[in-house]
Amino acid sequence: MAINTEAFNMLKAKSDAAGVLLVAVSKTKSEEDILALYNLGQRDFGENYVQELIKKHESLPKDIRWHFIGHLQSNKVKLIAPFVYLIHGVDSVKLLEVVNKEGEKIKRKIKCLLQVHIAKEETKFGFDLIEARQAITHVFVETSFSNIELCGLMGMASFTANQEEVRNEFSSLKLLHEEIRSRVDVDKNSFSVLSMGMSGDYELAISEGSNLIRVGSLLFGARA
Ligand SMILES: *Cc1c(COP(=O)(O)O)cnc(C)c1O
């Protein structure tokens, strides 16, 4: 499978113009394909599986910024803690505690996003809006997680052709992000990332205020 250079150039131009970070989602894709995008200048890559990420991190260039976008199990945090650039899918306070503890051990401050459940579908992980607000209070007010930098929110919209539904879901996450940023107890400079939008809905996500899109199949072709 070859990468889609044309799609990359188009996406890169669009996201640069909008001030949006493009993360190339390379799960299940070969190191060769990742290198091909790397050679076009791409440095941010997203992976969903810990073992696959470790293997790719070991053999690919060290200036790649690896985003972990999958569901992370507590017992695997220590395996990626030394090098992961941003963990998108933090979906429990317990996981935050583990990330903080692993960061402490290696004296590293680890960047995280809270995953918020915005889709109607039942299967997706994440905090609901109320739980997300509570987690924010926990992180910024009640505890002193000195080895976590909480950088923002991540969400996935429903997999549906109903554009209004998708727009509403993105819009609800944007509103929550703004609400949290307006709190006096939250560091606005850190809490700046809004990760939403994939191959099928990134345009809608950007128009609803996303500043980080996670795009896989459009760049690398469909996954098996
Ligand atoms: C796989 C994945 C993506 C990329 O999906 P595409 O539709 O291939 O662009 C984005 N975000 C998450 C969380 C994913 O698991």
The ligand as an ORCA input file, in Angstrom:
! r2SCAN-3c Opt
* xyz 0 1
  C      -8.250      4.961     13.904
  C      -8.510      6.258     14.580
  C      -8.496      7.475     13.865
  C      -8.288      7.562     12.366
  O      -9.412      7.129     11.688
  P      -9.591      7.340     10.100
  O     -11.046      7.242      9.887
  O      -8.820      6.235      9.461
  O      -9.038      8.674      9.761
  C      -8.675      8.644     14.582
  N      -8.884      8.639     15.914
  C      -8.925      7.488     16.615
  C      -9.150      7.561     18.079
  C      -8.757      6.263     15.969
  O      -8.833      5.141     16.690
*
